[in-house]
Amino acid sequence: MNPTTRYTMGVLALSVPDAVRCSGGLIFDRAAGGWDVTVYVPDDACSLAIDILGAKRGDAESLLCGGASFPTVLVVAAAAHAANRRVKACVAAALNVAATEVLFSGVGAVDDGPTGDAFPYHLGSAARAFKKYAVQAAGVQIATLGRSEHFYPSAARSRPSLTS
């Protein structure tokens, strides 16, 4: 990749709370690392949680209709993929773009997606702290905030490196 090209990450989820719960630490780390991070959700609720993580909100419809370009990494909530044929079509289209890595987060049946077991993304203290505040802002009830988030690589690609 050209050194002047900015890495991008998109998170496609059913809601802001779902995105924050499953991928909040990764969202924060990528945004803090200079990536352009966009959370694509169908509603406008809980934008404060996205702001806390350093990301911006994108219109899920623009991504699902092909109106937005695919990011370097697309993280898709497994529940959204399982529940919506348009999300499945979006994932299939993203996998056809050589520069896009697709990961699945959270739990849910992803019949044509993950390969093997989930791999952990370990959260540093800053990511855990910002995720904690974002979780509160989104109104998510979590008994304990884990030290890692788990992602499944898409079946079409090998395990990505989240340390970039």
Backbone as a printed PyTorch tensor [residue, N CA C, xyz], in Angstrom:
tensor([[[  0.8460,  -1.1750,   0.0000],
         [  0.0000,   0.0000,   0.0000],
         [  0.8930,   1.2400,   0.0000]],

        [[  0.4830,   2.2280,  -0.7310],
         [  1.1980,   3.4940,  -0.8050],
         [  1.2870,   4.1210,   0.5880]],

        [[  2.4660,   4.6330,   1.0060],
         [  2.5920,   5.1940,   2.3520],
         [  1.6620,   6.3720,   2.6260]],

        [[  1.1560,   7.0340,   1.5910],
         [  0.2340,   8.1470,   1.8060],
         [ -1.2260,   7.6920,   1.8470]],

        [[ -1.4660,   6.4180,   1.5410],
         [ -2.8140,   5.8840,   1.5790],
         [ -3.2120,   5.6180,   3.0230]],

        [[ -4.3750,   6.0550,   3.3910],
         [ -4.8500,   5.8780,   4.7580],
         [ -5.6350,   4.5700,   4.8620]],

        [[ -5.3390,   3.8150,   5.9020],
         [ -6.0920,   2.5990,   6.1520],
         [ -7.5000,   2.9650,   6.5900]],

        [[ -8.4680,   2.1490,   6.1960],
         [ -9.8500,   2.3900,   6.5570],
         [-10.4500,   1.1190,   7.1490]],

        [[-11.3670,   1.3110,   8.0880],
         [-12.0890,   0.1790,   8.6600],
         [-13.5510,   0.5600,   8.7560]],

        [[-14.4070,  -0.3350,   8.3410],
         [-15.8390,  -0.1590,   8.4900],
         [-16.3830,  -1.2530,   9.3860]],

        [[-17.3220,  -0.8980,  10.2300],
         [-17.9870,  -1.8630,  11.0940],
         [-19.4690,  -1.8160,  10.7470]],

        [[-20.0060,  -2.9340,  10.2850],
         [-21.4030,  -3.0320,   9.8850],
         [-22.1310,  -3.8550,  10.9400]],

        [[-23.0890,  -3.2240,  11.6200],
         [-23.7960,  -3.8930,  12.7150],
         [-25.2720,  -3.5300,  12.7040]],

        [[-26.0510,  -4.2720,  13.4780],
         [-27.4840,  -4.0130,  13.5970],
         [-27.7750,  -2.7400,  14.3700]],

        [[-26.8550,  -2.3890,  15.2870],
         [-27.0550,  -1.2100,  16.1240],
         [-25.7080,  -0.7500,  16.6690]],

        [[-25.6860,   0.4710,  17.1820],
         [-24.4680,   0.9790,  17.8180],
         [-24.0980,   0.1190,  19.0280]],

        [[-25.0490,  -0.2240,  19.9110],
         [-24.6650,  -1.0790,  21.0450],
         [-24.0200,  -2.3970,  20.6030]],

        [[-24.5280,  -2.9950,  19.5300],
         [-23.9520,  -4.2390,  19.0160],
         [-22.5150,  -4.0220,  18.5410]],

        [[-22.2800,  -2.9530,  17.8170],
         [-20.9310,  -2.6460,  17.3250],
         [-19.9620,  -2.3910,  18.4770]],

        [[-20.4010,  -1.6260,  19.4730],
         [-19.5480,  -1.2830,  20.6120],
         [-19.2340,  -2.5250,  21.4390]],

        [[-20.2440,  -3.3340,  21.6930],
         [-20.0580,  -4.5330,  22.5110],
         [-19.0800,  -5.5100,  21.8580]],

        [[-19.2170,  -5.7310,  20.5640],
         [-18.4040,  -6.7450,  19.8820],
         [-17.0570,  -6.2320,  19.3820]],

        [[-16.9720,  -4.9570,  19.0240],
         [-15.7750,  -4.4480,  18.3470],
         [-15.2680,  -3.1150,  18.8780]],

        [[-15.7700,  -2.6510,  20.0160],
         [-15.4130,  -1.3310,  20.5220],
         [-13.9310,  -1.1020,  20.7400]],

        [[-13.2350,  -2.0970,  21.2600],
         [-11.7940,  -1.9540,  21.4940],
         [-11.0160,  -1.8420,  20.1980]],

        [[-11.3700,  -2.6650,  19.2110],
         [-10.7180,  -2.5990,  17.9040],
         [-11.0160,  -1.2650,  17.2270]],

        [[-12.2630,  -0.8060,  17.3390],
         [-12.6360,   0.4940,  16.7580],
         [-11.7530,   1.5850,  17.3520]],

        [[-11.6420,   1.6130,  18.6730],
         [-10.8160,   2.6260,  19.3340],
         [ -9.3570,   2.5250,  18.8930]],

        [[ -8.7860,   1.3400,  18.9480],
         [ -7.3710,   1.1790,  18.6000],
         [ -7.0720,   1.6250,  17.1760]],

        [[ -7.9340,   1.2650,  16.2400],
         [ -7.6930,   1.6610,  14.8450],
         [ -7.8210,   3.1780,  14.6930]],

        [[ -8.8420,   3.7690,  15.2880],
         [ -9.0200,   5.2270,  15.1960],
         [ -7.8420,   5.9470,  15.8470]],

        [[ -7.3980,   5.4850,  17.0130],
         [ -6.2620,   6.1030,  17.7000],
         [ -4.9620,   5.9170,  16.9120]],

        [[ -4.9140,   4.8520,  16.1120],
         [ -3.7370,   4.5800,  15.2870],
         [ -3.7420,   5.3060,  13.9570]],

        [[ -4.7280,   6.1790,  13.7300],
         [ -4.7530,   6.9710,  12.5010],
         [ -5.6190,   6.4170,  11.3920]],

        [[ -6.2890,   5.3050,  11.6390],
         [ -7.1790,   4.7570,  10.6260],
         [ -8.4380,   5.6120,  10.5410]],

        [[ -9.0630,   5.6130,   9.4000],
         [-10.3650,   6.2420,   9.2020],
         [-11.4040,   5.1590,   9.4850]],

        [[-12.0980,   5.2610,  10.6310],
         [-13.0270,   4.2180,  11.0750],
         [-14.4620,   4.7360,  10.9930]],

        [[-15.3170,   3.9490,  10.3430],
         [-16.7230,   4.2920,  10.2010],
         [-17.5700,   3.1320,  10.7030]],

        [[-18.5500,   3.4500,  11.5340],
         [-19.5000,   2.4500,  12.0240],
         [-20.7950,   2.6270,  11.2360]],

        [[-21.1640,   1.5830,  10.5060],
         [-22.3720,   1.6100,   9.6710],
         [-23.5040,   0.9110,  10.4160]],

        [[-24.5080,   1.6670,  10.7750],
         [-25.6800,   1.1270,  11.4740],
         [-26.9340,   1.7080,  10.8380]],

        [[-28.0670,   1.0010,  10.9610],
         [-29.2910,   1.4870,  10.3140],
         [-29.9940,   2.6300,  11.0220]],

        [[-29.6240,   2.9260,  12.2600],
         [-30.3090,   4.0150,  12.9650],
         [-29.3180,   5.0720,  13.4160]],

        [[-29.8390,   6.1490,  13.9530],
         [-29.0010,   7.2740,  14.3470],
         [-28.7640,   7.3350,  15.8560]],

        [[-29.1890,   6.3060,  16.5700],
         [-29.0920,   6.3100,  18.0270],
         [-27.6490,   6.1140,  18.4930]],

        [[-27.3670,   6.5770,  19.6860],
         [-26.1030,   6.3240,  20.3860],
         [-24.8630,   6.8250,  19.6520]],

        [[-24.9580,   7.9180,  18.9380],
         [-23.7790,   8.4020,  18.2280],
         [-22.6810,   8.8350,  19.2000]],

        [[-23.0360,   9.1570,  20.4520],
         [-22.0280,   9.5060,  21.4480],
         [-21.0480,   8.3560,  21.6640]],

        [[-21.5450,   7.1250,  21.6850],
         [-20.6760,   5.9630,  21.8680],
         [-19.6530,   5.8620,  20.7370]],

        [[-20.0670,   6.1490,  19.5250],
         [-19.1520,   6.1180,  18.3800],
         [-18.1200,   7.2340,  18.5060]],

        [[-18.5710,   8.4130,  18.9130],
         [-17.6550,   9.5450,  19.1200],
         [-16.6040,   9.2250,  20.1730]],

        [[-17.0050,   8.5870,  21.2620],
         [-16.0710,   8.2310,  22.3320],
         [-14.9560,   7.3410,  21.8010]],

        [[-15.2860,   6.4550,  20.8860],
         [-14.2910,   5.5350,  20.3300],
         [-13.4340,   6.1740,  19.2350]],

        [[-13.7720,   7.3900,  18.8410],
         [-12.9760,   8.0890,  17.8300],
         [-13.3640,   7.7860,  16.4020]],

        [[-14.5120,   7.1630,  16.2210],
         [-14.9710,   6.8040,  14.8770],
         [-16.0590,   7.7720,  14.4260]],

        [[-16.4980,   7.5870,  13.2090],
         [-17.6240,   8.3580,  12.7100],
         [-18.7460,   7.3930,  12.3430]],

        [[-19.9390,   7.9170,  12.2570],
         [-21.0980,   7.1160,  11.9000],
         [-21.3350,   7.2100,  10.4110]],

        [[-21.5960,   6.0590,   9.8070],
         [-21.9220,   6.0110,   8.3940],
         [-23.3060,   5.4330,   8.2060]],

        [[-23.9160,   5.7550,   7.1150],
         [-25.2380,   5.2460,   6.8010],
         [-25.1170,   3.8280,   6.2540]],

        [[-25.6850,   2.8790,   6.9760],
         [-25.6130,   1.4780,   6.5540],
         [-26.1950,   1.2930,   5.1530]],

        [[-27.2070,   2.0700,   4.8530],
         [-27.8610,   1.9470,   3.5480],
         [-26.8860,   2.2330,   2.4050]],

        [[-26.0010,   3.2200,   2.5940],
         [-25.0490,   3.5470,   1.5280],
         [-24.0800,   2.3920,   1.2810]],

        [[-23.6910,   1.6970,   2.3310],
         [-22.7910,   0.5510,   2.1710],
         [-23.5420,  -0.6310,   1.5540]],

        [[-24.7720,  -0.8670,   2.0150],
         [-25.5520,  -1.9950,   1.5170],
         [-25.9820,  -1.8320,   0.0690]],

        [[-26.1540,  -0.5910,  -0.3610],
         [-26.5850,  -0.3270,  -1.7410],
         [-25.4110,  -0.1390,  -2.6950]],

        [[-24.2000,  -0.2300,  -2.1790],
         [-23.0310,  -0.0590,  -3.0250],
         [-22.6620,   1.3890,  -3.2580]],

        [[-23.2490,   2.3050,  -2.4890],
         [-22.9590,   3.7250,  -2.6500],
         [-21.6810,   4.1630,  -1.9710]],

        [[-21.1400,   3.3200,  -1.0950],
         [-19.8950,   3.6420,  -0.3950],
         [-18.8130,   2.6660,  -0.8580]],

        [[-17.5900,   3.1370,  -0.9040],
         [-16.5090,   2.2260,  -1.2730],
         [-16.1680,   1.3540,  -0.0750]],

        [[-15.6640,   0.1790,  -0.3500],
         [-15.3340,  -0.7420,   0.7280],
         [-14.0370,  -0.3280,   1.4100]],

        [[-13.9920,  -0.4890,   2.7290],
         [-12.7850,  -0.1310,   3.4820],
         [-11.7070,  -1.2060,   3.3540]],

        [[-10.5440,  -0.9230,   3.9090],
         [ -9.4530,  -1.8930,   3.9380],
         [ -9.8770,  -3.1300,   4.7210]],

        [[-10.5310,  -2.9010,   5.8610],
         [-11.0610,  -3.9800,   6.7020],
         [-12.5420,  -3.7100,   6.9420]],

        [[-13.3720,  -4.7110,   6.6940],
         [-14.8000,  -4.6180,   6.9740],
         [-15.1210,  -5.6330,   8.0620]],

        [[-15.5540,  -5.1330,   9.2190],
         [-15.9560,  -5.9830,  10.3330],
         [-17.4780,  -6.0410,  10.3200]],

        [[-18.0190,  -7.2460,  10.2260],
         [-19.4590,  -7.4270,  10.1220],
         [-19.9460,  -8.1860,  11.3480]],

        [[-20.9340,  -7.6360,  12.0240],
         [-21.5410,  -8.3370,  13.1570],
         [-22.2030,  -9.6020,  12.6330]],

        [[-21.8670, -10.7300,  13.2360],
         [-22.3960, -12.0190,  12.7950],
         [-23.9230, -12.0280,  12.8330]],

        [[-24.5030, -11.3770,  13.8260],
         [-25.9680, -11.3240,  13.9230],
         [-26.5790, -10.5910,  12.7290]],

        [[-25.9360,  -9.5220,  12.2860],
         [-26.4310,  -8.7820,  11.1250],
         [-26.3270,  -9.6360,   9.8700]],

        [[-25.2270, -10.3630,   9.7390],
         [-25.0240, -11.2310,   8.5840],
         [-26.0630, -12.3470,   8.5590]],

        [[-26.3460, -12.9240,   9.7170],
         [-27.3110, -14.0220,   9.7980],
         [-28.7360, -13.5560,   9.5380]],

        [[-29.0390, -12.3070,   9.9010],
         [-30.4160, -11.8260,   9.8520],
         [-30.8060, -11.1320,   8.5560]],

        [[-29.8520, -10.7730,   7.7170],
         [-30.1860,  -9.8820,   6.6110],
         [-29.5080, -10.3230,   5.3200]],

        [[-30.3000, -10.6350,   4.3130],
         [-29.7410, -11.0790,   3.0260],
         [-28.9480,  -9.9730,   2.3400]],

        [[-29.3110,  -8.7060,   2.6020],
         [-28.5720,  -7.5970,   2.0040],
         [-27.1770,  -7.4900,   2.6010]],

        [[-27.0530,  -7.7940,   3.8900],
         [-25.7320,  -7.8050,   4.5270],
         [-24.8980,  -8.9290,   3.9160]],

        [[-25.5110, -10.0800,   3.6890],
         [-24.8010, -11.1920,   3.0470],
         [-24.3110, -10.7970,   1.6580]],

        [[-25.1510, -10.1070,   0.9040],
         [-24.7660,  -9.6560,  -0.4390],
         [-23.6350,  -8.6380,  -0.3610]],

        [[-23.6880,  -7.7620,   0.6330],
         [-22.6320,  -6.7710,   0.8270],
         [-21.3100,  -7.4600,   1.1400]],

        [[-21.3430,  -8.4770,   1.9960],
         [-20.1280,  -9.2280,   2.3350],
         [-19.5710,  -9.9080,   1.0890]],

        [[-20.4410, -10.5210,   0.3070],
         [-19.9960, -11.1770,  -0.9250],
         [-19.3350, -10.1770,  -1.8670]],

        [[-19.9150,  -8.9960,  -1.9980],
         [-19.3190,  -7.9640,  -2.8560],
         [-17.9780,  -7.4960,  -2.3070]],

        [[-17.8940,  -7.3280,  -0.9880],
         [-16.6330,  -6.8870,  -0.3780],
         [-15.5340,  -7.9200,  -0.5850]],

        [[-15.8970,  -9.1830,  -0.5310],
         [-14.9000, -10.2460,  -0.7270],
         [-14.3610, -10.2780,  -2.1510]],

        [[-15.0990,  -9.6860,  -3.0850],
         [-14.6290,  -9.6020,  -4.4690],
         [-13.6460,  -8.4660,  -4.6860]],

        [[-13.4880,  -7.6050,  -3.6790],
         [-12.5340,  -6.5020,  -3.7590],
         [-11.2400,  -6.9840,  -3.1140]],

        [[-10.2040,  -7.1000,  -3.8960],
         [ -8.9540,  -7.6950,  -3.4160],
         [ -8.3670,  -6.9690,  -2.2090]],

        [[ -8.6060,  -5.6740,  -2.0870],
         [ -7.9920,  -4.9000,  -1.0040],
         [ -8.8170,  -4.9110,   0.2770]],

        [[ -9.9430,  -5.6080,   0.2940],
         [-10.8090,  -5.6030,   1.4770],
         [-10.7210,  -6.9320,   2.2150]],

        [[-10.4300,  -6.8540,   3.5060],
         [-10.4310,  -8.0160,   4.4080],
         [-11.7490,  -8.0020,   5.1600]],

        [[-12.4450,  -9.1320,   5.2290],
         [-13.7190,  -9.2150,   5.9230],
         [-13.5590, -10.0870,   7.1640]],

        [[-14.0110,  -9.5350,   8.2970],
         [-14.0050, -10.2560,   9.5660],
         [-15.4160, -10.2530,  10.1210]],

        [[-15.7390, -11.2690,  10.9050],
         [-17.0260, -11.3340,  11.5850],
         [-16.7960, -11.1950,  13.0740]],

        [[-17.6970, -10.4630,  13.7350],
         [-17.5840, -10.2680,  15.1810],
         [-18.8590, -10.7330,  15.8590]],

        [[-18.7470, -11.0630,  17.1330],
         [-19.9210, -11.4530,  17.9030],
         [-20.3620, -12.8610,  17.5910]],

        [[-21.5350, -13.1820,  18.0810],
         [-22.0650, -14.5250,  17.8830],
         [-23.2440, -14.4760,  16.9360]],

        [[-23.4350, -15.5640,  16.2370],
         [-24.5170, -15.6700,  15.2740],
         [-24.1090, -16.6490,  14.1990]],

        [[-25.0620, -17.2310,  13.5460],
         [-24.7750, -18.2090,  12.5100],
         [-24.3110, -17.4930,  11.2500]],

        [[-23.0900, -17.7110,  10.8990],
         [-22.5370, -17.1470,   9.6640],
         [-22.1930, -18.3400,   8.7860]],

        [[-23.1990, -18.8150,   8.0560],
         [-23.0610, -20.0650,   7.3210],
         [-22.0170, -20.0330,   6.2150]],

        [[-21.8290, -18.9040,   5.5770],
         [-20.8690, -18.8440,   4.4860],
         [-19.6660, -17.9810,   4.8390]],

        [[-19.4300, -17.7640,   6.1130],
         [-18.4070, -16.8200,   6.4960],
         [-17.1860, -17.3540,   7.1730]],

        [[-17.2480, -17.7040,   8.4640],
         [-16.0270, -17.9220,   9.2110],
         [-15.3300, -19.2270,   8.8820]],

        [[-14.0430, -19.2150,   9.1170],
         [-13.2640, -20.4340,   8.9860],
         [-12.6360, -20.7140,  10.3330]],

        [[-12.8200, -21.9150,  10.8100],
         [-12.1740, -22.3060,  12.0560],
         [-12.6650, -21.5350,  13.2530]],

        [[-11.7970, -21.4540,  14.2380],
         [-12.1410, -20.8080,  15.4940],
         [-11.9130, -19.3090,  15.4380]],

        [[-12.5690, -18.6440,  16.3620],
         [-12.3610, -17.2080,  16.5090],
         [-10.9360, -16.9700,  16.9900]],

        [[-10.3720, -15.8510,  16.6100],
         [ -9.0630, -15.4840,  17.1410],
         [ -9.2220, -14.2180,  17.9620]],

        [[ -8.4600, -14.1080,  19.0410],
         [ -8.6250, -12.9630,  19.9360],
         [ -7.8640, -11.7370,  19.4590]],

        [[ -8.4450, -10.6050,  19.7210],
         [ -7.7540,  -9.3300,  19.5670],
         [ -7.6420,  -8.7770,  20.9840]],

        [[ -6.4340,  -8.7360,  21.5170],
         [ -6.2160,  -8.3350,  22.9000],
         [ -6.2630,  -6.8140,  23.0390]],

        [[ -7.0370,  -6.3520,  24.0040],
         [ -7.2390,  -4.9300,  24.2250],
         [ -6.2480,  -4.3930,  25.2340]],

        [[ -5.6190,  -3.2860,  24.9000],
         [ -4.7610,  -2.5950,  25.8430],
         [ -5.6010,  -1.8170,  26.8380]],

        [[ -4.9470,  -1.2080,  27.8000],
         [ -5.6780,  -0.5010,  28.8520],
         [ -6.4660,   0.6900,  28.2990]],

        [[ -5.9350,   1.4080,  27.3290],
         [ -6.6630,   2.5480,  26.7530],
         [ -7.9160,   2.0710,  26.0120]],

        [[ -7.7740,   1.0080,  25.2290],
         [ -8.9350,   0.4780,  24.4970],
         [-10.0130,   0.0070,  25.4630]],

        [[ -9.6170,  -0.6510,  26.5360],
         [-10.6030,  -1.1040,  27.5260],
         [-11.2930,   0.0820,  28.1950]],

        [[-10.5280,   1.1150,  28.5160],
         [-11.1100,   2.2910,  29.1790],
         [-12.1060,   2.9960,  28.2610]],

        [[-11.7240,   3.2390,  27.0160],
         [-12.6280,   3.9250,  26.0930],
         [-13.8320,   3.0520,  25.7510]],

        [[-13.6140,   1.7370,  25.6200],
         [-14.7460,   0.8430,  25.3560],
         [-15.7130,   0.8740,  26.5380]],

        [[-15.1930,   0.9300,  27.7550],
         [-16.0480,   0.9790,  28.9450],
         [-16.9830,   2.1900,  28.8860]],

        [[-16.4360,   3.3540,  28.5500],
         [-17.2580,   4.5590,  28.4710],
         [-18.2330,   4.5000,  27.2930]],

        [[-17.8010,   3.9280,  26.1910],
         [-18.6880,   3.7930,  25.0350],
         [-19.8320,   2.8230,  25.3370]],

        [[-19.5210,   1.7410,  26.0350],
         [-20.5420,   0.7730,  26.4420],
         [-21.5910,   1.4570,  27.3090]],

        [[-21.1440,   2.2700,  28.2590],
         [-22.0690,   2.9990,  29.1220],
         [-22.9190,   3.9780,  28.3170]],

        [[-22.2930,   4.7010,  27.4000],
         [-23.0230,   5.6710,  26.5800],
         [-24.0560,   4.9860,  25.6860]],

        [[-23.7540,   3.7610,  25.2530],
         [-24.6760,   3.0260,  24.3870],
         [-25.7580,   2.2960,  25.1740]],

        [[-25.6280,   2.2990,  26.4920],
         [-26.6280,   1.6380,  27.3230],
         [-26.5400,   0.1260,  27.3020]],

        [[-25.3630,  -0.3970,  27.0290],
         [-25.1640,  -1.8460,  26.9680],
         [-24.8980,  -2.3790,  28.3730]],

        [[-25.5370,  -3.4870,  28.7000],
         [-25.3210,  -4.1320,  29.9930],
         [-24.3150,  -5.2670,  29.8160]],

        [[-23.1300,  -5.1020,  30.3890],
         [-22.0900,  -6.1330,  30.3510],
         [-21.6260,  -6.3520,  31.7840]],

        [[-21.6380,  -7.6100,  32.2210],
         [-21.2200,  -7.9140,  33.5970],
         [-19.7540,  -7.5500,  33.8040]],

        [[-18.9120,  -7.9990,  32.9330],
         [-17.4860,  -7.6530,  32.9970],
         [-16.9970,  -7.3580,  31.5920]],

        [[-16.0860,  -6.4370,  31.5140],
         [-15.5060,  -6.0780,  30.2270],
         [-14.2620,  -6.9370,  30.0170]],

        [[-14.2780,  -7.7600,  28.9970],
         [-13.1700,  -8.6780,  28.7470],
         [-11.9050,  -7.9680,  28.2880]],

        [[-10.8230,  -8.7060,  28.3230],
         [ -9.5240,  -8.2000,  27.8860],
         [ -9.2750,  -8.4380,  26.4010]],

        [[-10.2360,  -9.0800,  25.7400],
         [-10.0740,  -9.3190,  24.3070],
         [-11.4370,  -9.3550,  23.6220]],

        [[-11.3920,  -9.1640,  22.3330],
         [-12.5650,  -9.3140,  21.4730],
         [-12.2120, -10.4360,  20.5050]],

        [[-13.2130, -11.1360,  20.0270],
         [-12.9530, -12.2730,  19.1540],
         [-13.5580, -12.0440,  17.7760]],

        [[-12.7730, -12.4180,  16.7780],
         [-13.1700, -12.2230,  15.3910],
         [-12.9700, -13.5150,  14.6180]],

        [[-13.8120, -13.6860,  13.6080],
         [-13.7170, -14.8270,  12.7150],
         [-13.3050, -14.3210,  11.3400]],

        [[-12.2860, -14.9150,  10.7390],
         [-11.9430, -14.5080,   9.3680],
         [-12.9780, -15.0710,   8.3980]],

        [[-13.1320, -14.4100,   7.2760],
         [-14.0610, -14.9220,   6.2710],
         [-13.4710, -16.1740,   5.6410]],

        [[-14.3480, -17.0220,   5.1350],
         [-13.9070, -18.2680,   4.5150],
         [-13.0760, -18.0090,   3.2620]],

        [[-13.2820, -16.8510,   2.6470],
         [-12.6070, -16.5480,   1.3880],
         [-11.1670, -16.0700,   1.5760]],

        [[-10.7760, -15.7650,   2.7990],
         [ -9.4380, -15.2360,   3.0370],
         [ -8.7810, -15.9720,   4.1900]],

        [[ -7.4910, -15.8530,   4.2560],
         [ -6.7740, -16.4340,   5.3810],
         [ -6.8680, -15.5090,   6.5840]],

        [[ -6.3960, -15.9580,   7.7280],
         [ -6.4450, -15.1620,   8.9590],
         [ -5.6670, -13.8640,   8.7670]],

        [[ -6.3260, -12.7360,   9.0020],
         [ -5.6650, -11.4380,   8.8360],
         [ -4.8020, -11.0900,  10.0410]],

        [[ -4.0120, -10.0820,   9.8740],
         [ -3.2250,  -9.5660,  10.9720],
         [ -3.8690,  -8.2780,  11.4650]],

        [[ -4.3290,  -8.2610,  12.7000],
         [ -4.9590,  -7.0790,  13.2490],
         [ -3.9550,  -6.1510,  13.9220]],

        [[ -2.6780,  -6.4640,  13.7920],
         [ -1.6630,  -5.6460,  14.4380],
         [ -1.1510,  -4.5390,  13.5450]],

        [[ -1.6300,  -4.4580,  12.3110],
         [ -1.1760,  -3.4210,  11.3800],
         [ -1.5410,  -2.0390,  11.8650]]])
